[in-house]
Amino acid sequence: MIKMTRQVTFSAGHRYWSPSLTPDENRTRFGPWASPYNHGHNYILEVTVAGEINPEDGMVINIKRVDDRLKETVIAPFDQRSINDEVAAFADRSPTLENLLLYFRDQLIDLNVPRFEDHVGEHHRVSLTHLRLQEMPRLWADLNIEKNEMTLTRTYEFAASHRLHSPALSPEDNQRLYGKCNHAAGHGHNYILEVSVSGTPDPVTGMMVDLGALDAAVDRLIIDRYDHRNLDVDVPELLGRVTTSEVVAQTIFDTLKPALPAPLARVKLWETARNAFEVSA
């Protein structure tokens, strides 16, 4: 099986506000995101399909077919629109990332049909396997259609220093193993931390997690304690350990897992733009 991902962008406005509720009820339901006025995003939608390569044309699916469906179901009804006011399905449905993903899944599921237009017979099918919708570079959601699992990802940043040095090794072996990362004065990184939680969207709010509560927990447990710190000296749970990004990522996962307002699915720690380390549940 080969997977093919196609990306499309659209700009749209929306609001978290129900006209049937009082202002206080709206603020109780939607928290700090409640407002009777729209705000907007430049959304990025990624659509992934899987199938076998058709020997007649060398493709899993004709990308034009995917583009046509995206223009019909995403671009035409959503681009430069107010989702609450101009998309009928969201007249009484919160336009959260989670609800938008479920809507797009239902609209695009007909990609899971035989490729009649390619004249290759009913046996040749593609499957819609995955959707990702990004609202901002710091916030996106994924829907694994095969497993019917949804995750919401939030990113955070912290700057910290460390030195790669193992007390179990000789100075010569440390230098040989870690090279310049073993420099006695240490070095630093601008870390990017992705935190993904899983769950089911609340039928009322359309959200699987209170983002404010998620941010507060990650800030309290990780960012406030790691940012502008020496990981070897200032973070108790890392004392005596070699602070490779593998160890730091696992420690962050173990710290966050019991403390978040939704089940932790994974953390991904970017040490540099070229190095990332992921821990999954």
N, C-alpha and C positions, 0 to 999 in steps of 0.2 A: 504494500500500500504506500502511496505517495501522498503527502499533504501539500496543499497549495494555500497560501494566505494572500488575500487581497485587502488593501487598505483604502478607505475612503474618508474624506473629511467633510464636515458640515458645521455651520454656525447657527446657533439657535438660542433663544431666550426662554426662560421659564421662571417659575416662582413656586415656593412652598407656602401655599395659602389656600384655604378652603372658604369660599363665600358663605357656606352654610354654617360656619362657626364664628363665634365672637373672636375679637383680637386676642383676648386672654386664652381662649381655647386653642387658637392657632399656635400661640407661643408655647403652650404646654405640649402640643403635639409635635411641633417641628423645632422647638428650641431656638437657638440663635439664628437659624436659617429662615425663620418665619418672616415673611414680608409680603405685603399686598402688591409690591412692585417687582417687575422682572429684573433678573440679571442674566448675563449671557456667557456662553462658553464656545470655544472652538473645539468641537468634538473630533476625535479620531476613532473610527470603527474599523476593527480588523476582523475579517471573516475567513475562517479556515475550513476547507473541505478536504476530504480524503477519498482516494479511489485508486484503481489500477490504471496504469498507462494504456491508453488505447493504441494498439499497434498500427492503426490506420493513419492517425494524425500525430502520435507521439505525445498527446496531452492527457492529463487527468480530466480536465474540463476546459471547455473553451472560455477563456477569460472574458470574452465579450458577453457571454451569457451571464456571468456573474455581475459584470458591470451594468448590464441592462436591468437586472433585478435590483441592484443597489440604487440605480437612478430612480427606479419606480417606487421602491419601498422606503428609501432613506432620503435621498437628495430632494426629490420633488416635494414630499410632504413636510420635510423638516428644515431644509436649508433656508436661512433667513426668515424663519418663522418663530412665532410665539407658541411653544408647545402646548401650554395650557389652553390657549384660545383657538388655535388653528389645526390641531390634530385631535380628531374626535375621540380617539381612545383615551386621551388624557384630560378630557373635560372634567372628570371626577376621579382621576387617578394621579397620584403624585409622580412627577417626572424625574424620579431618582435614576441614578445609573442602573440600579438593580431592575427597576420596572422597565426602563428602556431596553435593557438587554433581553428581558423576557419577551417584550413586544417584537424586537427584531428577530429573535429566534422563531417566533410564530410566523412572521412575514417571509422569512427566508427558508423555512423548512422545505419548501417545494423544490429546493435544489436536490433533495433526496429522491429524485425520480429518474427513470431511464432516460438516456440521452437520445430521444427520438429524432431531434433536429439534426443529429450527427449521423443518423442512419446506421447505427452500430448495434441495434437490437436491445431488447429489454434487459439482457443480462448485464449490461454495462451501466453501473450506477456510481454516483458519488454520494458521500455522506457529509452533511454539515456537522462538523465535530466541535468547533470552538468559536466563541465570539469574545472579543475584548473591546471595551468602550472606555476611552480615556476622556475625562472631563477637564483635567488639568495635568501638567507634567507630574504633579505630586499626588494625583488621585485617579485610579482607574478600577474597573471591575472586569472579571473574567467569568465566562459561563462555559463549563465543560459539558457539552450536550450529551456526549456518550455516557457520562457518569451522573448527569443531572446535578452537578455541583457548582456552586457559585462562590467566588471569593472577591473580597474588596481589598485593594492594596493602597496603602498610604506610605509616602516616603518622608524621611527625616534626614537631617544632616548633623554631624558633629565633627569637630576637629580634635585630634588627640595625638600624643606622641607615645612612642614605645621603643624598645630595643629587643631584637630577637637574640636571646641568650639562654642557653640551657645550663643550669648548675650541674647537671649530670655529665657534661662534656668538658674536656680540657679547653683552655683558651684557643689552642691551635685548631681543635676540632670545631669549636664554635665559629671561628673565622672561616674555616674551610666550608662549613655547612651553610652559614647565613651570609657570608660575604659582607658587602657594605652595610647590610641591615644589622650587623653585629657591632657597628661603630659604638664606642663607649658612650658618646654623647647622645645616642639615640637619633631618631628622626620622626617625622610626623606625616599624617594623612588627613585629607578632608574626606571623611567617610560618608557614604550615602547608605542609609538603611531603609530597606523596603520591608514593611510589615503587612502580611496578608492574613485576613481573618475569613472564616467561612460561616455559612449559615443560610437561613431562609428569610427573605424580606418580610417585614412586618406587614400584614394586610392593610393596616391603617396608614402608616407613615411611608411604606414602600422601602424602608431602610432596614438593612440587616444588623446595623450596629450604630450606636450613638457616636458620631465622629468626635464630638467634644470629649466624651468619656475615653475614647480610644487615645486621642491626642494627649489627654491629661495623664493617662497611665504610662504611655511611652516616654513622655517628657519627664515624669517623676522618677521612673525606674532606670531609664537609660540616658536620655539626652542631658538632663540636669547633672547627672553623676559622671558622665563620660566626657562631656564637651570641655575642651581646653584643660584636659587632665593628662597626666602621665599614666597610661594604663597599667604599667608595671608597679606603680607606687600608690596611686590614688583610688583604685577600684578594688575593694576588699575581696570580691569573688575571683579576681584575677591574680591575687598575690601568690607568688611562688610558681606560677604557670608561665609557659612560653606563650607570649601574646601574639601568636600567629593569627591571621584573620579567621582561620578555621576555628581556633579556640575561642576567639572573641564572638564569632557568629553563634557557635553552640551555646556559649554562656548567655548571650542575649536571648536566645530562644528559650533556654531553661528558666531565665528570670521572668520573661513575659508570659510564658504559657499559663501559669495559674492565676495571673493577675488581670487579664484583659476582659472587657465586657462582652466578648464573643470568642468562639473557639479559634485558637491560633493555628493557621494552616502552614505558614512558613515565614522565615525571615531570609532576606538576601542582603548580604553586606558587600558593598562595593568599596574596595580598598583604593583602587585607582580606576580610571576609565577602562582599563584593560583586565582587571582582576576582580572577580566577584565570587562569593562563597555562599551557598544556599543550604539551609537546614529546613527540612519538611517534617510535618507531623507523621 
